[in-house]
């Protein structure tokens, strides 16, 4: 017996362990098959999307910065 009170692991492959391994292998195979079906975007599509994200981020940052400055001036005027 092991110190934890259960039986010591002796390296035998139990049916449960084999079934778990089979499920894992099946999952990996199915995942790989699904990834092969994916239509990946072209380089131009990715570059276009990145441009949209960067420009949107800059605009949102500018708007939030302006709101922050206006609120700062408003709070300083009140107090």
CORSULBEL-V331303 format. One record per residue. N is the residue number from 1. RES is the residue in three letters. PHI is phi in degrees with one decimal (none if undefined). PSI is psi in whole degrees, 0 to 359 (NA if undefined). D_FIRST is the distance of its C-alpha to the first C-alpha in whole Angstrom. Layout:
# CORSULBEL-V331303
n-><N;N>
res-><RES;RES>
phi-><PHI;PHI>
psi-><PSI;PSI>
d_first-><D_FIRST;D_FIRST>
This chain:
# CORSULBEL-V331303
n-><1;2;3;4;5;6;7;8;9;10;11;12;13;14;15;16;17;18;19;20;21;22;23;24;25;26;27;28;29;30;31;32;33;34;35;36;37;38;39;40;41;42;43;44;45;46;47;48;49;50;51;52;53;54;55;56;57;58;59;60;61;62;63;64;65;66;67;68;69;70;71;72;73;74;75;76;77;78;79>
res-><UNK;UNK;UNK;UNK;UNK;UNK;UNK;UNK;UNK;UNK;UNK;UNK;UNK;UNK;UNK;UNK;UNK;UNK;UNK;UNK;UNK;UNK;UNK;UNK;UNK;UNK;UNK;UNK;UNK;UNK;UNK;UNK;UNK;UNK;UNK;UNK;UNK;UNK;UNK;UNK;UNK;UNK;UNK;UNK;UNK;UNK;UNK;UNK;UNK;UNK;UNK;UNK;UNK;UNK;UNK;UNK;UNK;UNK;UNK;UNK;UNK;UNK;UNK;UNK;UNK;UNK;UNK;UNK;UNK;UNK;UNK;UNK;UNK;UNK;UNK;UNK;UNK;UNK;UNK>
phi-><none;-85.2;-61.0;-82.5;100.8;-92.0;-76.0;-71.1;-75.3;-115.8;82.5;-76.7;-88.4;-82.0;-57.8;-66.1;-67.6;-64.0;-64.3;-62.6;-65.8;-62.0;-64.7;-63.7;-62.5;-62.7;-61.2;-62.6;-62.3;-66.5;-63.3;-62.4;-63.2;-67.2;-64.9;-70.6;-82.0;-66.8;-94.6;-77.3;-68.5;-75.9;-59.8;-63.6;-63.5;-65.7;-62.5;-61.7;-65.3;-64.7;-60.6;-60.7;-65.3;-64.5;-63.7;-61.6;-63.9;-63.9;-63.0;-63.4;-62.5;-64.2;-63.1;-65.1;-63.3;-63.4;-61.2;-61.5;-64.3;-62.6;-65.5;-62.9;-63.1;-65.1;-66.8;-64.3;-69.7;-75.3;-104.2>
psi-><147;167;338;354;344;180;149;146;128;12;7;142;110;159;324;318;319;318;319;318;319;320;319;315;317;318;315;317;315;321;316;318;320;321;330;337;344;136;104;145;153;167;320;320;318;315;318;316;321;320;316;317;316;314;317;319;318;316;313;319;318;316;314;323;318;315;318;314;316;318;323;313;320;317;319;326;325;318;NA>
d_first-><0;4;7;8;6;6;5;6;9;11;15;16;18;18;21;21;20;23;25;25;26;29;30;30;32;34;35;36;38;40;40;42;44;45;46;48;50;51;54;54;57;59;60;63;61;58;61;63;60;59;63;63;60;61;65;63;61;64;66;63;63;67;67;64;66;69;68;66;70;72;69;70;73;73;71;73;76;75;74>
